[in-house]
Amino acid sequence: MVNILLTGVGGQGTVLAAKVLAMAAAAKGWQVRTAETIGMAQRGGSVVSHVRMGNLGESVHAPLVTHGTANLIVAFEPGEAARCLGYLAPGGTVVTATTAVEPVAAALTSKPYRSQDIIENIKLTFYNDVANRIANSVTATREGQRRASQHHRLVVVDDMAVTSALGDNRKVLNSILLGAAVAKYCMPISLDDLKGAVLACVKPQFAQMNIDAINKVAEGIDYYANEA
C-alpha cells in the first residue's frame, strides 16, 4: 500500500495532481481511492488531497491517509509541507517546492516568511523525530529498533528554475513536482505511467505543456532537485 498526501494552496493544482496519480495507478490495475479537503481553496487557503494505491494487490477500503502513515508528501509550498509533517510515516519522503506563498496571517506580522527558514525547520523536525524514536525504542525488538531508526527523505525542488526554463509558466507546477517525485523514485510508477495519466486527465490544449514540464524536470533532476 502506498499512501500519498498532496498539499498546497488553492489554485496550485493539487486536486488535478491527485487525479493524475489515481489515473496512473488505475491504469496499472491497482485499486486506488482519493479524497480532498478543499474548504478554503478559493480564498488561498490550504488544500490537501489524499491518494491511496494498492500497488501490491491490496484492497483499498478507505480514501483518507491517517496521521503517521504517509509514504510520500508532495508539497506545492514549503509552509504546507511543514503543516502536514504529522502525516508522514517513519522513513517517509517529502517532496517540496521552494517558492513560498505568504499566507494572510504571516502578512499581518512583522516577521519575514522565508521558504529557506521553513525548509531548515523541516530538516530539524526530521532529526528530532528520528532521535526521539531511537531513544524510545531502547527496549523494543530488533525490528522495532530498525523501524525507529528509519530516516526521512527531503527532496527540495527548485520550481522557479524549472518554470523559468519553461517560459515562466506556473500552471504546470503540479506536473513539475510529480515528475520530480517519480524521477527521484519516490513512488512506484514510471515517467511513462505519469505522462499517460496526464494525457488522460488534462484538457488536450494543455496536455503538451504538462508533458514538457515532466520531461524538463526529469532530464535535469540532479540540477533542479536536491536531497536536503
PyMOL commands that set and color helices and strands:
alter all, ss='L'
color gray80, all
select helices_A, chain A and resi 14-27+41-43+78-83+85-87+104-107+115-136+142-148+159-165+170-183+191-201+204-219+221-224
alter helices_A, ss='H'
color red, helices_A
select strands_A, chain A and resi 2-9+32-37+46-53+70-75+88-97+153-157+225-227
alter strands_A, ss='S'
color yellow, strands_A
deselect
rebuild
show_as cartoon
